[in-house]
Amino acid sequence: MLSRRKRIGAVGVAVLMTAVTGCAGWGGGAGGGGQDSINVLMVNNPQMIDLQKLTADNFTKQTGIKVNFTVLPENDVRDKISQEFSSQAGQYDVASVSNFEIPIYAKSKWIAPLSDYIAKDPAFDQDDILKPMTQSMSADGKIYGEPFYGESSFLMYRKDVLAAKGITMPAKPTWDEVADIAAKVDNAQPGMRGICLRGQPGWGQIFAPLTTVVNTFGGTWFTKDWQAQVNAPAFTEATKFYVDLVRAHGEAGAPQAGFTECLNNTIQSNVAMWYDATSAAGSLEAPNSPVKGKMGYAPAPVKATDHAGWLYAWAWGIQEASKKKDNAWKFVSWASGKDYEKLVGQKVGWSNVPAGKRASTYEIPEYLKEASAFAAPTKSAIENADPNNPGTQPRPAPGIQFVDIPEFPDLGTQVSQDVSSAIAGRMSVDEALKRGQGLADDVAERYRSRQAK
């Protein structure tokens, strides 16, 4: 069996190959050919399924271009997209990719630049795309992806619970203030804990929120010249703060709690606050939600930075090997366009609009009526996210809640397992981060070696 350090090297070389954990979902391969058809490989998230249902009667009817969809669960689709783009097989013209993959694929020349198409298609209105989204999908001055929907992070809290304790949430809370509030509202209602914070292992689970805490505490995974900083003072202070807070005032079963568990805890009134993705607000404010109208939304808590929210998007990328790039762009510009959002609102429902990417979305009266509680805080969180400068010092790679290198998913996941163990009380934070420093330094050494050549 490979050691923990050696495994990071092996997995990093595989370039984003994630584990296959599900079934084939809707369809298992690309559809038929023909110049008037394109093949699209995408994740099976609800918004994507809406898109699949709307395509034939709208996009195909308008353009004559048939779209053959392959729709898979997230882990499966990431694996298949990674294989498809790295091999440049050309079987799929368009794929759903995130702002994590896009810069990596661009550097490897696996994904087609879109800047020329954007310049020739003024109706698409790139300037309407929220600037951080454009930044996170750009490399070397060119745009390589268009967002379908996006999110940042913010603090969600029970207005009624805080009010009953005579507490007013600051307009721009610090983490110290949040910890103080968590202590005061702990057990405000029978069985209610002060805050929910992810403790479940995974680079996209615990380290999504925790890395934003590290950033605002002045820490970083790596310095600009590739020195690992996982057990440096700021990274350690932030991690101890997070672990202590969730152990003292966090949800039951915190070492196994991820996004879904915290969502359920908030809806069931098991917690008074929750720091997580802005996309969660739609579920909290859904018509059947027991906490609808009871929630308040504040910016991501800070310490040494002005802002701390993360940035994530599911987006569209065109494979460089595609022979149908013109038709592929027509699909991308439709699926990420202003008119598509209105189509979803009218045909599916305004709460289903794939928001978080365009400024104009937040000017649609019907959408604002549906999302009045969280629309403005969400837009503000995304606009203030800076993927190129998320902390207090320069970084060697972009990314807020992740480091945009192929090795990070495995590195982050391995370190997260030990931090989760610290939350469970099975090891100290110092021990967890000492082990993490060794793993991170192995990754950093490879980048230092490349720069030295």
Number of C-alpha atoms within 10 A of each C-alpha: 5 8 7 15 18 14 16 24 17 13 18 19 12 15 19 23 20 18 10 15 11 12 11 15 14 14 13 13 16 18 17 11 12 9 10 13 19 26 24 25 27 27 23 20 13 11 16 19 14 17 15 18 10 17 18 16 9 14 19 16 11 10 13 13 20 22 22 19 21 23 26 22 18 17 16 23 25 25 17 19 22 21 16 19 23 18 11 17 14 17 20 27 26 29 30 24 27 22 28 25 21 24 24 18 23 22 11 11 16 21 27 20 21 19 16 10 15 16 12 9 14 10 11 19 14 19 11 15 21 20 18 19 28 21 17 27 25 21 17 8 9 16 23 25 30 31 30 26 20 25 24 27 28 28 21 26 22 21 18 15 19 20 11 10 12 9 14 10 18 12 9 14 16 19 20 13 15 21 19 13 21 25 17 16 23 20 16 18 13 9 12 22 27 27 30 30 28 29 33 24 23 21 23 17 20 25 24 21 27 22 25 26 30 26 28 27 25 19 27 29 26 21 16 13 13 21 19 22 21 26 24 15 13 19 24 21 19 23 26 18 20 24 25 16 22 24 20 17 23 28 27 19 13 21 23 16 22 20 21 11 19 26 20 14 22 26 17 13 19 22 31 29 32 25 25 25 23 28 18 20 22 18 16 22 22 15 12 9 13 14 17 16 15 14 20 18 24 20 25 28 25 22 19 15 15 16 21 31 34 28 28 26 22 24 26 29 31 29 29 21 20 20 15 21 19 12 21 26 21 15 23 23 23 17 22 21 22 19 13 19 23 18 15 19 18 13 11 13 14 21 19 18 21 25 24 28 29 26 17 13 22 19 10 14 11 17 21 17 12 18 19 14 19 22 22 13 20 26 22 15 24 25 19 20 24 22 25 16 15 26 24 15 13 15 20 17 18 21 22 26 26 24 21 20 19 20 21 21 23 23 24 26 18 21 24 25 19 21 31 26 19 24 25 17 13 12 14 17 24 16 14 23 24 17 18 25 20 17 24 27 20 16 24 20 14 13 15 14 10 8 10 7 5
